[in-house]
Amino acid sequence: MIRLLLRGVLALLTVGLIACSSPAPLQDAPTTVRVSWPRDPESLNPVVLPNAFAVQINNLLYQSLLVVDGPRRRYVPWLATALPETRRAGPITYLTYTIRPEATWDNGQPITGHDVLFSLRVLFCPGVPNERISSGLSFVRNLEIDPADARRFTFVCAGFAPEYGITSGDFPILPEYLLDPQHALRPVPLAELTADSLTSASKTACAAFAAQFNLAEKWRDPQQVRGSGPYELVSWQSGQRLVLRRKSKWWADKMAAASPMLAARPSRLEFHIIPDPTTALLALRRGDVDVYPNMPAADFERLRTSSDAARFHLYTPASYRMVALEMNTRQPMLRESATRQALLHLLDVPQLMRATQYGLGQLSVGLVSPRERWAYHDSLPLRSYNPQKAKALLRAAGWQFTGTRWQRHASAQGSQPLALQLHYRAGDRTFETAALLFQQAAKELKIPVSLRPTEASLLSEVRRNGQYDMVFRSFYGNPFSYDLRPILHTASIGLTGGNTSGFGTPSSDRLLEQLAAAEDSTQKKRLLHRLQLMLYEQAPLGVLFYEPNRLAVARRFADVRPAGPEPGYNLASFALKASAN
């Protein structure tokens, strides 16, 4: 399962190697790989996936039918034997898969279409926080299992879009025997769930299942957090360390010539929570950790030019991670697009990139990478740092400058001053620098901005609850789909949805739906240009730049397979060089 936090941002997978050794023989000796993380995954629930760290762990515990091979820039079979067979009949599309004959659960039972059907029931079950995944599967209407071969099954889909062939294979296949031993969901027809037309009996069954599935303690229990992947949970100490162990008997071990995506070499994986970058770099240099991804630029440059550099592979693959300023469009002060545009003109993005990225990264007008020239709207100018234009836009939005502050008349509340709170993740140097630069620029225009550095898990809650004005954050994109409904559609607004800015109109919803269903690149390009223009004008968020994934790996490891999608490397493929001590 290569699920990313956000479906729908396409960028070019370009791997830049700063330092790399020539290929060396590998040895199969069991080993431990230790990774530095700045924060906890928050939850190991494979349906929720609150951040990129949860995604990385779940990709080691669970599997989907297909998986992204990052270095080769393509989807490849994982649990499935091949990409789906596609057949169209009028308004219906049929996608047929077959699961590998070797694939089994930890209890020895074969993985079949019935497990796929159970997983879909979970992903559409009301009461389960599944909106982010289910929105991407909204085209699914039913699943038909071959009566002669339970490993063969067919998705019945409404309409057609090229992405159906990958989206249908990109969700976690879950073990019913662990997650629903009482078979509460079995009587619920999938067609009822996808049509949102549940009978009273089905509603009762779904409520009973959701109550158990949502128990937080379930997703910390090593006996429950088990999928078809090669690793199992050993322990998780919040804020300290999470440990995985390779299964002694994993189904793919039976395969004589396994795909590289079925490699699982390390015997133990340790994820050490080290929030402070300086401490994390020191741990890497001391040998306390072996892998340091997403390293701050200053630390990466310091390591690259130090005498320690020879001890590490240093990579800078172009990532799908965007630094952005998101605005809460539900806040009265930020409801007008002109106000939001004005605030984006107070960001000196080139200066911010020089200060935080050391010449790497790429400016963008929005949620499409400039590297994707066919889709990127290059007619839109990059927003400039322009306080005078910001003033003009504020006046256009009805704000008046009194000499000491900006204010406007609000009929119910009287005079409304323009004063903002800016949240960002505490300890992140890029966000801290951006926040200080923005605060200073706003101060010169007499706009008070209170900075709110916030611990990561609390910040997620603040955003979900809409308790913020503005927030610096990262977006993590998917390089294979432009379905942006999970972060921009009004149906995704709410405690479990991904549209935390609250933005959306009937016309923007229609555009997002048309884009998700577009059948050819010409139509998709036209819709993408319309979407980029709409977001540029409405400004619910401003993408500042794409940043690279600065990755350091101890040189004794090989077969790192650096790539663009998060986490930017394939931890399960790591192997010791034969010459390593």
JOMO-V397531 format. One line per field, one symbol per residue. phi: phi as a letter, one per 30 degrees, with the letter a starting at -180 (. if undefined). psi: psi as a letter, one per 30 degrees, with the letter a starting at -180 (. if undefined). A space follows every 10 residues. Layout:
phi = ???
psi = ???
This chain:
phi = .cdcdbdjcc bddbcccdba ddebecbcee accccccdad diacddcdhd addddddddc ccbcdbbdce echadbdbdd dadddcbcbi dcccbcbbde dddbdddjdd dbdddddedd eddcddjcdc edddddcddd cabccddcad dcabdcbdia aededcddcc bdccdddccb ddhddedddd edddchbddd dddddddddd dddddddecb cedcdbbcdd cbdcabceib abbcbdddbc edddddbdde dcdadddabc ccdbdddddd ddddddidbc bbdhdeeddd ddddccdded dbdbbbddcc ccdbccbddd dedcdddddd dedddcccde dddddcchic jbdadldbdd ddddcddddd dddcdaeddd dddddddjdb ccjbacabdc edcidcdcbb cbcaddjddd dddddddded ddddcicdbc dbdbeeddde dddddicacb bdacccccdb acdcedcbdd dcdkdcccdd didlbedddd ddddddcdcb dddddedddd ddddddddhd abddadcdcd bcbeddcbhd hdaddddjac dddebddddd d
psi = jhklekkgjk lkjkkkkekk llklkllgkk lkkkkkkfll fekgjffeif lfeeeeefff elllellkje efhlklkdfl fllkkkkkjb gkkkjklkkk ffkllfgfkk kafeeeeeee eefgkkfkig eeeeefgffk elkkkjffjf fklkkjkkak kefefeefgi lkkkjefefi ffhefefjke eeeffhhkle eeeeeeeeee eeefkefegf jffeikaglf llkeljjkgd kkklkkkejk efffkeilkf fgkiekfkkk jkjjekeeee eeeeefgflf kjlhkkeeee eeeeglffef fkkklikklg kkkljkkjff kefgfkeeee eeefggjiee eeeefffhfl lkllfagkkf fieffkiffk kkkljieeee eeeeefggkk kffflkllkj eegbkjljkl kjllkkfjee eeeeeeeeee eeefghjkjk kikkkeeeee eeeefghlel kklkkklkgg kgjgefffkf fgkleglfif fgkkleeeee eeeeefgkfl eeeeeeeeee eeeeeeefhf ljkelkkljj kkkkffklhe hkaelkgglj effklkkffk .
